Amino acid sequence: MDGYFDIIEKPMDLGTIGEKLDQGSYHSLDEFRSDVHHTFENAMKYNEEQTVVHEMARVLKKKFDLDYNKMLESLDSAEHSKMGVEHDDDGEQRILLNTRPKCDTEGRCFL
C-alpha cells in the first residue's frame, strides 16, 4: 500500500485485534472498542471517501457500535454477568481469552 505508513500514524487491523483477544491483552471493553474503531478510522482515512473500502469501513463501524451498545446493555441487564467478561482483583473488566462468538447459519454471530 503506497504511502500507508505516511498517512496512518498508528496502524491497527482486525488480525491484531484477534491476536490480542487470544492473548488476553485487553483489560477493558473500552480498550477493545478503541482498537476496533481505530481499525475502521484508519481504513476511512487511507481510502478516499467515494471508494468502496471507505464506505464499507464506515458501515462496519456503525454496525459495530450498534452491536457493542447492545452487548453493554445485555451485560448491564444481567448485572454484568461473566458472559465474555471477567473482573480482575482491581475490579477491571477483562475480555475472556477463549470467548468466540457463535454464528448461526445466516452468519449472525453472538457471544
Summary of the structure (lengths in Angstrom):
residues: 111
radius of gyration: 15.7
end to end distance: 33.9
largest distance: 47.7
contacts: 250
relative contact order: 0.13
helix: 52%
strand: 9%
